[in-house]
Amino acid sequence: RGTVSTLLIPEKWKSKLEKRYGKGKMKKTFRYFLENYRGFLAIGNLPFSGKPKTRFQEENLDLKPVKFRPDDGDWFEFGILAYGLGVSRCWLFSYLLE
């Protein structure tokens, strides 16, 4: 089991996520995104802000915490991809949800 991790996602996506994948299925959803978008992310297919600092989600999005236990390897890999793209894990996960 991985350690407890938290992602902040917009309320509208939290509800849709729970409806589509079921409550408590966040670990599987996280892994699904990582497996299916790994190559897409690795070649930098994201809108780039051109700023040298990490891009975070915009303010006033009504962000809600979602706690789950991803595998440590998945969490690290997702973090490396996000950092390499210049965005936060929360920003990247929300982007993939959209």
N, CA and C of each residue as an Amber inpcrd file, in Angstrom:
protein
   294
   0.8320000  -1.1920000   0.0000000   0.0000000   0.0000000   0.0000000
   0.8680000   1.2440000   0.0000000   0.4270000   2.2320000  -0.7550000
   1.1310000   3.5100000  -0.7750000   0.7190000   4.3530000   0.4100000
   1.3690000   5.4670000   0.5500000   1.0120000   6.3940000   1.6180000
  -0.1630000   7.2560000   1.1670000  -0.8490000   7.8650000   2.1200000
  -1.9860000   8.7110000   1.7920000  -1.4840000   9.9530000   1.0730000
  -2.0800000  10.2430000  -0.0680000  -1.7390000  11.4240000  -0.8670000
  -3.0210000  12.2040000  -1.1260000  -2.8620000  13.4770000  -1.4240000
  -4.0170000  14.3340000  -1.6580000  -3.8300000  15.1170000  -2.9420000
  -4.8690000  15.1550000  -3.7440000  -4.9150000  16.0150000  -4.9200000
  -6.0680000  16.9830000  -4.7340000  -5.8550000  18.2340000  -5.0890000
  -6.9230000  19.2270000  -5.0700000  -7.4750000  19.3340000  -6.4810000
  -8.7560000  19.0450000  -6.6180000  -9.3800000  19.1170000  -7.9370000
 -10.6610000  19.9410000  -7.8460000 -11.0550000  20.5780000  -8.9450000
 -12.2840000  21.3640000  -8.9230000 -13.4910000  20.5050000  -8.5390000
 -14.3970000  21.1000000  -7.7800000 -15.5900000  20.3890000  -7.2980000
 -16.3470000  19.7110000  -8.4280000 -16.4970000  20.4110000  -9.5690000
 -17.2560000  19.8090000 -10.6750000 -16.6200000  18.5050000 -11.1410000
 -15.2930000  18.4140000 -11.0970000 -14.6130000  17.1930000 -11.5330000
 -14.6380000  16.1240000 -10.4650000 -14.6430000  16.5360000  -9.2040000
 -14.7030000  15.5450000  -8.1290000 -16.0150000  14.7750000  -8.2180000
 -17.1070000  15.4730000  -8.4200000 -18.4210000  14.8310000  -8.5350000
 -18.4750000  13.9110000  -9.7510000 -17.9820000  14.3910000 -10.8940000
 -17.9850000  13.5760000 -12.1110000 -17.0840000  12.3520000 -11.9650000
 -15.9590000  12.5470000 -11.3140000 -15.0080000  11.4590000 -11.0910000
 -15.6480000  10.3590000 -10.2520000 -16.3190000  10.7520000  -9.1630000
 -16.9700000   9.7730000  -8.3000000 -18.1190000   9.0790000  -9.0220000
 -18.8410000   9.8370000  -9.8440000 -19.9700000   9.2570000 -10.5720000
 -19.4750000   8.2510000 -11.6080000 -18.4200000   8.6130000 -12.3270000
 -17.9240000   7.7530000 -13.4120000 -17.1480000   6.5420000 -12.9050000
 -16.2590000   6.7670000 -11.9330000 -15.3740000   5.6890000 -11.4920000
 -15.7670000   5.0890000 -10.1540000 -16.6870000   5.7380000  -9.4510000
 -17.1130000   5.2360000  -8.1480000 -16.2600000   5.8020000  -7.0300000
 -16.8850000   5.9600000  -5.8990000 -16.1730000   6.4920000  -4.7430000
 -15.1310000   5.4790000  -4.2860000 -13.9630000   5.9550000  -3.9480000
 -12.9040000   5.0650000  -3.5000000 -12.1040000   4.4250000  -4.6170000
 -12.3320000   4.8250000  -5.8650000 -11.6210000   4.2390000  -7.0130000
 -10.5230000   5.1720000  -7.5370000 -10.1270000   6.1170000  -6.7220000
  -9.1660000   7.1140000  -7.1640000  -7.8180000   6.4910000  -7.5380000
  -7.3880000   5.4810000  -6.8100000  -6.0980000   4.8400000  -7.1050000
  -6.0980000   4.2640000  -8.5220000  -7.1930000   3.5860000  -8.8890000
  -7.2820000   3.0010000 -10.2300000  -7.3630000   4.0910000 -11.2970000
  -8.0750000   5.1500000 -11.0190000  -8.1900000   6.2620000 -11.9620000
  -6.8270000   6.9120000 -12.1720000  -6.1050000   7.1280000 -11.0910000
  -4.7780000   7.7390000 -11.1480000  -3.8420000   6.8790000 -11.9990000
  -3.8590000   5.5840000 -11.7480000  -3.0130000   4.6660000 -12.5160000
  -3.4200000   4.6490000 -13.9880000  -4.7280000   4.6660000 -14.2580000
  -5.2310000   4.6970000 -15.6260000  -4.6840000   5.9100000 -16.3720000
  -4.7600000   7.0790000 -15.7470000  -4.2470000   8.2840000 -16.3840000
  -2.7510000   8.1680000 -16.6540000  -2.0310000   7.6630000 -15.6780000
  -0.5880000   7.5360000 -15.8390000  -0.2410000   6.5760000 -16.9700000
  -0.8760000   5.4350000 -17.0260000  -0.5830000   4.4490000 -18.0650000
  -0.9890000   4.9270000 -19.4560000  -2.1260000   5.6060000 -19.5610000
  -2.6320000   6.0080000 -20.8670000  -2.0620000   7.3170000 -21.3950000
  -1.5600000   8.1630000 -20.5230000  -1.0460000   9.4600000 -20.9650000
   0.4590000   9.6190000 -20.7570000   1.1210000   8.5690000 -20.3140000
   2.5670000   8.6250000 -20.0400000   3.3530000   9.1370000 -21.2510000
   3.1310000   8.5480000 -22.4080000   3.8500000   8.9550000 -23.6130000
   3.4860000  10.3600000 -24.0500000   2.2080000  10.6870000 -23.9770000
   1.7020000  12.0230000 -24.3130000   2.3900000  13.0830000 -23.4550000
   2.5030000  12.8010000 -22.1620000   3.1160000  13.7560000 -21.2370000
   4.6300000  13.8120000 -21.4010000   5.2490000  12.6750000 -21.6520000
   6.7030000  12.6090000 -21.7400000   7.2690000  13.4460000 -22.8750000
   6.4930000  13.6540000 -23.9290000   6.9990000  14.4820000 -25.0280000
   6.5420000  15.9380000 -24.9170000   5.9350000  16.2820000 -23.7690000
   5.6180000  17.6750000 -23.4850000   4.3770000  18.2230000 -24.1520000
   3.3850000  17.4110000 -24.4010000   2.1560000  17.8700000 -25.0520000
   1.2140000  18.5690000 -24.0730000   1.6570000  19.6830000 -23.5470000
   0.8380000  20.5030000 -22.6630000   1.0240000  21.9560000 -23.0490000
   0.0080000  22.7810000 -22.7860000   0.2180000  24.2100000 -23.0220000
   1.2960000  24.7010000 -22.0570000   2.3420000  25.2810000 -22.5730000
   3.4560000  25.7210000 -21.7460000   3.3260000  27.1970000 -21.4410000
   3.4620000  27.5420000 -20.1810000   3.2920000  28.9290000 -19.7590000
   4.5120000  29.7880000 -20.0970000   5.6530000  29.1680000 -20.3320000
   6.8670000  29.9170000 -20.6400000   7.5010000  30.5660000 -19.4170000
   6.9910000  30.2490000 -18.2390000   7.5360000  30.8100000 -17.0030000
   8.4680000  29.7880000 -16.3620000   9.5020000  30.2810000 -15.6870000
  10.4580000  29.3590000 -15.0680000   9.9670000  28.7430000 -13.7580000
   8.7810000  29.1410000 -13.2930000   8.2570000  28.6160000 -12.0340000
   7.1420000  27.6100000 -12.3020000   6.8930000  26.7800000 -11.3200000
   5.8400000  25.7790000 -11.4310000   4.4800000  26.4450000 -11.5600000
   3.6880000  25.9450000 -12.4820000   2.3440000  26.4720000 -12.7040000
   1.3610000  25.7070000 -11.8080000   0.5620000  26.4580000 -11.0660000
  -0.4440000  25.8740000 -10.1980000  -1.8220000  26.2020000 -10.7490000
  -2.8360000  25.6070000 -10.1710000  -4.1930000  25.8670000 -10.6210000
  -4.5820000  27.3120000 -10.3090000  -5.5050000  27.7960000 -11.1010000
  -5.9630000  29.1630000 -10.9210000  -6.7410000  29.2870000  -9.6150000
  -6.8800000  30.5090000  -9.1460000  -7.6330000  30.7520000  -7.9250000
  -9.1290000  30.7040000  -8.2110000  -9.9160000  30.5900000  -7.1580000
 -11.3800000  30.5980000  -7.2180000 -11.9660000  29.4500000  -8.0280000
 -11.3550000  28.2780000  -7.9600000 -11.8780000  27.1130000  -8.6810000
 -12.7080000  26.1960000  -7.7930000 -12.8870000  26.5550000  -6.5350000
 -13.6160000  25.7090000  -5.5910000 -12.9720000  24.3240000  -5.5580000
 -11.6840000  24.2970000  -5.2110000 -10.9230000  23.0450000  -5.1830000
 -11.2790000  22.2080000  -3.9690000 -11.4200000  20.9270000  -4.1770000
 -11.7580000  19.9840000  -3.1110000 -10.6570000  18.9380000  -3.0100000
 -10.2690000  18.5960000  -1.7840000  -9.2380000  17.5680000  -1.6230000
  -9.8020000  16.1720000  -1.8650000  -9.0140000  15.3630000  -2.5470000
  -9.3460000  13.9550000  -2.7630000  -8.1610000  13.1720000  -2.2270000
  -8.4010000  12.4000000  -1.1840000  -7.3440000  11.5980000  -0.5730000
  -7.4410000  10.1640000  -1.0930000  -6.2800000   9.5830000  -1.3440000
  -6.2280000   8.1980000  -1.8070000  -4.8350000   7.6560000  -1.5680000
  -4.6380000   6.3850000  -1.8280000  -3.3430000   5.7330000  -1.6120000
  -2.7940000   5.2020000  -2.9370000  -2.1370000   6.0740000  -3.7060000
  -1.5340000   5.5720000  -4.9500000  -0.2990000   4.7410000  -4.6190000
   0.0720000   3.8730000  -5.5350000   1.3510000   3.1850000  -5.3710000
   2.4380000   4.2410000  -5.3650000   3.4320000   4.0590000  -4.5100000
   4.4960000   5.0560000  -4.3960000   5.1800000   5.3160000  -5.7300000
   5.4270000   4.2630000  -6.5030000   6.0820000   4.4270000  -7.8010000
   5.2650000   5.2820000  -8.7510000   3.9400000   5.0950000  -8.7360000
   3.0610000   5.9090000  -9.5840000   3.0930000   7.3720000  -9.1530000
   3.0500000   7.5960000  -7.8430000   3.0590000   8.9670000  -7.3190000
   4.3650000   9.6740000  -7.6940000   5.4780000   8.9750000  -7.5500000
   6.7710000   9.5610000  -7.9080000   6.8480000   9.8590000  -9.4030000
   6.4310000   8.9060000 -10.2140000   6.4840000   9.1050000 -11.6640000
   5.6070000  10.2740000 -12.0930000   4.4100000  10.3610000 -11.5420000
   3.5030000  11.4600000 -11.8730000   4.1220000  12.7940000 -11.4600000
   4.7650000  12.8030000 -10.3080000   5.4340000  14.0130000  -9.8320000
   6.5850000  14.4250000 -10.7400000   7.3470000  13.4680000 -11.2180000
   8.4590000  13.7540000 -12.1250000   7.9340000  14.3110000 -13.4410000
   6.8720000  13.6960000 -13.9650000   6.2710000  14.1990000 -15.2060000
   5.7550000  15.6300000 -15.0090000   5.0540000  15.8580000 -13.9090000
   4.5080000  17.1910000 -13.6380000   5.6390000  18.2170000 -13.5090000
   6.6540000  17.8820000 -12.7310000   7.7790000  18.8000000 -12.5350000
   8.4800000  19.0830000 -13.8600000   8.6770000  18.0530000 -14.6460000
   9.3390000  18.2200000 -15.9440000   8.5420000  19.1020000 -16.8940000
   7.2210000  19.1060000 -16.7290000   6.3590000  19.9360000 -17.5640000
   6.1280000  21.3180000 -16.9740000   6.6220000  21.5280000 -15.7600000
   6.4930000  22.8370000 -15.1210000   5.1370000  23.0970000 -14.4900000
   4.4500000  22.0230000 -14.0910000   3.1320000  22.1670000 -13.4680000
   3.0840000  21.3440000 -12.1750000   2.1010000  21.6210000 -11.3490000
   1.9180000  20.8420000 -10.1250000   1.1840000  19.5440000 -10.4520000
   1.2570000  18.5810000  -9.5420000   0.5100000  17.3300000  -9.7190000
  -0.9870000  17.6130000  -9.8270000  -1.4850000  18.5150000  -8.9850000
  -2.9200000  18.8390000  -8.9950000  -3.3210000  19.4550000 -10.3300000
  -2.4920000  20.3600000 -10.8430000  -2.7900000  20.9950000 -12.1280000
  -2.8310000  19.9380000 -13.2260000  -1.8320000  19.0600000 -13.2270000
  -1.7380000  18.0380000 -14.2600000  -2.9200000  17.0680000 -14.1910000
  -3.2790000  16.6260000 -13.0080000  -4.3970000  15.7020000 -12.8780000
  -5.6960000  16.3560000 -13.3410000  -5.9130000  17.6110000 -12.9530000
  -7.1140000  18.3250000 -13.3910000  -7.1360000  18.5060000 -14.8940000
  -5.9780000  18.7780000 -15.4790000  -5.8730000  18.9250000 -16.9360000
  -6.2680000  17.6110000 -17.6180000  -5.7960000  16.5040000 -17.0990000
  -6.1310000  15.2050000 -17.6850000  -7.6080000  14.8560000 -17.5030000
  -8.1990000  15.2960000 -16.4220000  -9.6340000  15.0840000 -16.2180000
 -10.4420000  15.7830000 -17.2890000  -9.9870000  16.9660000 -17.6580000
 -10.7170000  17.7200000 -18.6840000 -10.5020000  17.1060000 -20.0470000
